[in-house]
Amino acid sequence: MKTTIIDILQIVFGIGLIVSILLQVRGSGLSSIFGGSGGEYFRARRGLEKLLYYETIIVAILFVATAIISLIFIK
């Protein structure tokens, strides 16, 4: 029973992590993959972008925590 809840939480956190990573706006084009600068510049995160950034970090930590808890309960 405990492992089922942990597995469901891990799936939910995994999907949330994927969605939050895909929603982040990054202007890196194909030129940066092949070594071109592509007009890179530093830009501060503000508003919703900053909230999404912190949400991604929190969901990633929760995902890792549920993975560790899942390993502990498998023993």
N, C-alpha and C positions, 0 to 999 in steps of 0.2 A: 504493500500500500504506500509506504513512504517513498519507495523508488519510483512509483508511478507518478506521484505528485512532483517529484524532483525532475523526472524526465519531461513532464508537461511544461514545467517552468523553464527548463533548458531550451525546449523548442520555442516557447514564446519569446524568451530573451534572444535566441538566435535570430528569429525572424525580425524582432525589433532592432537588433544590431545591423542586420543587412539593410533594412529600410532606412535607418538613420544615417548609415554610411552613404547610401545611394542618394539621399536627399541633400547631402552637403554639396554646395556649389564649388566646383573647382574648375578654373579656366585653363587647365593644362591640356594642350592639344597634342597631336602626334609629334610635333617638332621636339618636345621635351623628352620623348621616349628615345629619339635618335640622337640626342646630344645637343640640339639647338636650344637657344635660350628662350625663344618664344615670347619675349616681352614679359618676363617674370617681374613681379613687383610685390612689395610687402603691403598688405592691407589688413587693417584691424577688423576683428569680428565685432559686429554690433547687433543688438536686437535679437531677432529670431535665429540668426546664424550662430550667435554666441550660445543661445539656449540649446540649439541642436548639437553644437559641439560638446557642451557639458553633458547633455543627455547621452550622447554616444559613449563618452567615457564611463558614465555610471552604468549603462547597460552592458558594456564590455566587462566591467568589474563584476557585475551580478552574474553574467554568463560564466566567467571563470570560476566564481565562487560556487555556482551550482554544479559545475563540472567536478570540482574538488570534492564537494559534498557527495556527489554521485559515486566517486571513487571510494570514498570512505564507507558508504553503505553497501557497496558491492562485496567488500570483505566479509 
